[in-house]
């Protein structure tokens, strides 16, 4: 049985899913730190990553969600197409074996599968 092809959308889903998890956790930490008292945050100035999350955190999350949604639809479509292709190949090979069986039976009777007599 031939090996099935790897769904490239699943690779994208895995990578972007991990990035989304890290981004969401970082964004939550940033929000929790923002909720704390101002004097507690004054002791340590915001690092570059906190500034990045402050300015672009929501944009990152929305963009990653969009990529996840598109990759999910792509993965489902790819799997559906592969499933149809596999069913067609199985039906095709089953049809070939039936044709081979009928031609073998016809040859045993002295006529080919098309019904013409054998010389």
N, C-alpha and C positions, 0 to 999 in steps of 0.2 A: 504494500500500500504506500503510495507516495506521501511524503511528509507535507503537512499543511504549511502554508506560508505564515510567517509572523505578521500579526496585525500591527502596522506602524503606528496606528492611533493609540494602541495600548501603551506603547513606549512613551508617547507624548503625555498620555494620561498619568503615567507613573511619575515622570519627571516633574510635570507641572503640579501634580497633586502634592508631591513632597514640598515643592517651593511654596505652594499655597498654604500648607500646614505651618511651615516656618514663618511665613509672612503673617498669618493670622495670629499665631502665638506672640510674635514680636509686637504686633499692633495692639494686642490685649495688654501686654506688659507696658507698652507706652501709655495706653489709656489709664491703666491703674496708677502709674507713676504721676500722671497729670492730675488725678483725683486727690492725691495726697496733699497735705498742707504745703503751702508755698515755701515755708522756711525749711522743710525737710528736703525739698528739691534744690534750695539755694546752696546747700552744703556741697553738692556736686553739680557742676555745670553739665548741660546736655552734651552727650557725645555725638559724633557725626551720624551714627546710625539712628539715634533718636530724632535728630533734625530731619534726616531722610524720611523716617516714618511719619513725622509730623507733616511734612510737606506733600509726600506722595503715597502714604500708606493706603489711603482709600482708593487711589488710582490703581496701585498695584493689585489690590484685592479684586477690584472690578475687572481689570484686564485679565487676571488669572482665572476668574470665574467664567469670563467669556471664552477663553481658550479651552477651559475644561468642558464647557457646554458644546462647543464646536467639535472638539475631539471625541466627546461621547457620541454625538450623532454620527460622526465619521466611523467610529469603531463599530457601532451597530450596523451601519450600512455596509461596511467591509465584511463583517461576519455574515450578514445576510447574503451578500453576493457570493462569498466563498461557499456557503451552504448550498445555494442554488447550483453553483458550478460543480460541487461534489455530487449532488443528486443527479444532475445531467450526465456527468461522467459515469456514474454507476448505471444509470438507465441505458446509456450508450453502450457500455461494455456488456450489459445484459442482452441488449438487442443484437450485438455482434455475435454473442455466443449462441443465441437462438437462430440467427441466420446461418451460422456455421453448422449447427445441429441439423437444420432443415436441408442444407446443401449436402451434408454427409448422408442423410437419409435418402435424398433424391439420387445421389450417386450410387448408392447401394441398389436402387431400383433400376438403374440404367439410364436415368434421365437427369440432366442438371436441374438446378433449382429454378431456372427460367421455364422449364417445361419443354425444351427442345431435346430431341433424341440424341443420344451419344453415338457417334459412328463406330 
